[in-house]
Amino acid sequence: MKLVGNWSYPTSIRFGAGRIKEIGEACKQAGISRPLLVTDRGLGNLPITLATLDLLEEAGFDRAIFTEVDPNPNEINLAAGVARYLNGGHDGVIAFGGGSGLDLGKMVAFMAGQSRPVWDFEDVGDWWTRADAEAIAPIIAVPTTAGTGSEVGRASVITDSQTHVKKIIFHPKVMPSIVIADPELTVGMPRMITVGTGMDAFAHCLEAYSSPHYHPMSQGIALEGMRLVKENLPQVATDPENLQSRAHMMSAAMMGATAFQKGLGAIHALSHPIGAVYNTHHGMTNAVVMPPVLKLNRPAIEGGISEAADYLGIKGGFDGFYDYVLELRAELGVPDRLSGLGVDTNRIAELTEMALKDPSCAGNPVELTRENVTQLFQDCI
């Protein structure tokens, strides 16, 4: 597999097969002498995690690990992680896994030195300036999925266990100082996770591309990210050991997360409350709600999507792109309705109010109202 690189955008990225072997060196470069590896329960005893702990031990570090991370991590997980970090005398975090492990690991490094509650740092205005920036521990991110892109993000999504609301916690220094993007770590992903995370990357790129905000760099990154997903997600779904396509999907994931600095929209505004209330997989939820959101946004994005379709080699302009999304979902086994993920119509009013409060609303090209969001939920469920 010939895709190898050392990149400094948007942070230092060690990209390529087998580069997890550099984890010890990366800790030393980041100034970490007592790392805590944070991951989710499902990954805790898997070979890729145990092998990483072996590598750390060989490099002279302790085998310290924290795995009390739920699929939609919350403040309870965070408090337990911070306690484990402080009690172990750690001085840095290795955030390891998919979105949940990466998000929670970043927040452990962030909150271990703060005196205020985590909700005081929600991504609202300049709330991030409330944090003691000097107390944020160094972070190394090691993604084992290709979708969320949290490894190159300046924020984490944490669910309030009391209100079931997902909140974005932001600080510039939450960006990991080093990323190890090794496609070999993604080979063992179950097909459903491969599909869900891949569609998450596509949703990030699509919403960033469609956002009305001005950020031409993100626009270009989002467009190329969609192309990488189009050409490689079906490949890895049918041939999980295709390292070349796995590598391209890892790039697409990082590109999506970099691009959505430009903004997200209704896809995420809907999927965040659905995931918080029904505990659905985030990327799979994004894939289900994508077509109704495209229809809603058509008056504002038809020209741009037609141009994207041309770039992606899709004929038929907006209609061709829309049909491609439906065909891709069917090919990958994505349900065509949220009912296929266990979501019912009993809580549409509650979900609508939660969606309207989600910060992703601000990036949607069509203004979101109680009426059109309610209709979106009805169409999706």
Secondary structure, 3 states (H helix, E strand, C coil): CCCCEEECCCCEEEECCCHHHHHHHHHHHHCCCCEEEECCCCCCCCHHHHHHHHHHHHCCCCCCEECCCCCCCEHHHHHHHHHHHHHCCCCEEEEEECHHHHHHHHHHHHHCCCCCCHHHHECCCCHHHHCCHHHCCCEEEEECCCCCCHHHCCEEEEEECCCCEEEEEECHHHCCCEEEECHHHHCCCCHHHHHHHHHHHHHHHHHHHHCCCCCHHHHHHHHHHHHHHHHHHHHHHHCCCCHHHHHHHHHHHHHHHHHCCCCCCHHHHHHHHHHHHHCCCHHHHHHHHHHHHHHHHHHHHHHHHHHHHHHHCCCCHHHHHHHHHHHHHHHHCCCCCHHHHCCCHHHHHHHHHHHHHCHHHHHCCCCCCHHHHHHHHHHHC
